[in-house]
Amino acid sequence: MADFSKQWCDQNDPDMPYDFDVIEEFKKLSEDHYIPMICEGYGFLGILNDKGECKVLIDDKWILFDDVINNYDLPF
């Protein structure tokens, strides 16, 4: 089953129901911890709290989530 984040749905298909909210999941994480979580829309495999910054795992690289939602210099 494909999972899509609230942020991806808000940007790409506002009528589509989302499966999880990246920011809410990030807020649950202790610093320097991550949770495996897939977003088929953005193509990430996990969410990391990196010293208070929200990062997601894309192509074996942790990328700032703000860069992902703003399409900034993505590796794909």
FENGI-V995641 format. One record per residue. N is the residue number from 1. SS is DSSP state (helix for helix, strand for strand, loop for the rest). PSI is psi in radians with two decimals (NA if undefined). OMEGA is omega in whole degrees, 0 to 359 (none if undefined). Layout:
n | ss | psi | omega
N | SS | PSI | OMEGA
N | SS | PSI | OMEGA
This chain:
n | ss | psi | omega
1 | loop | 2.34 | 179
2 | loop | 2.40 | 177
3 | loop | 2.46 | 181
4 | loop | 2.41 | 180
5 | strand | 2.76 | 176
6 | helix | -0.74 | 183
7 | helix | -0.70 | 179
8 | helix | -0.78 | 180
9 | helix | -0.75 | 179
10 | helix | -0.67 | 182
11 | helix | -0.60 | 193
12 | helix | -0.51 | 182
13 | loop | 1.34 | 185
14 | loop | -0.38 | 180
15 | loop | -0.19 | 182
16 | loop | 2.32 | 177
17 | loop | 2.41 | 180
18 | loop | 2.85 | 182
19 | loop | -0.51 | 180
20 | strand | 2.82 | 179
21 | loop | 2.07 | 183
22 | helix | -0.80 | 183
23 | helix | -0.71 | 178
24 | helix | -0.71 | 177
25 | helix | -0.72 | 178
26 | helix | -0.75 | 182
27 | helix | -0.43 | 180
28 | helix | -0.29 | 187
29 | loop | 2.41 | 170
30 | loop | 2.76 | 180
31 | loop | 2.41 | 180
32 | loop | 0.43 | 174
33 | loop | 2.72 | 178
34 | strand | 2.88 | 176
35 | strand | 2.30 | 174
36 | strand | 2.15 | 181
37 | strand | 2.27 | 184
38 | strand | 2.33 | 169
39 | strand | 1.92 | 181
40 | loop | -0.56 | 181
41 | loop | -0.96 | 180
42 | loop | -0.35 | 178
43 | loop | 0.48 | 178
44 | strand | 2.83 | 186
45 | strand | -0.09 | 181
46 | strand | 2.87 | 179
47 | strand | 2.34 | 184
48 | strand | 2.43 | 168
49 | strand | 1.74 | 182
50 | strand | 1.57 | 181
51 | loop | 0.73 | 177
52 | loop | -0.05 | 177
53 | strand | 2.39 | 180
54 | strand | 2.10 | 177
55 | strand | 2.70 | 177
56 | strand | 2.66 | 184
57 | strand | 1.98 | 177
58 | strand | 2.20 | 178
59 | loop | 0.83 | 178
60 | loop | 0.39 | 178
61 | strand | 2.38 | 175
62 | strand | 2.12 | 185
63 | strand | 2.42 | 177
64 | strand | 2.29 | 181
65 | helix | -0.62 | 177
66 | helix | -0.67 | 178
67 | helix | -0.63 | 180
68 | helix | -0.84 | 183
69 | helix | -0.31 | 177
70 | loop | 0.16 | 179
71 | loop | 0.64 | 183
72 | loop | 1.98 | 170
73 | loop | 0.89 | 180
74 | loop | 2.60 | 185
75 | loop | 0.03 | 181
76 | loop | NA | none
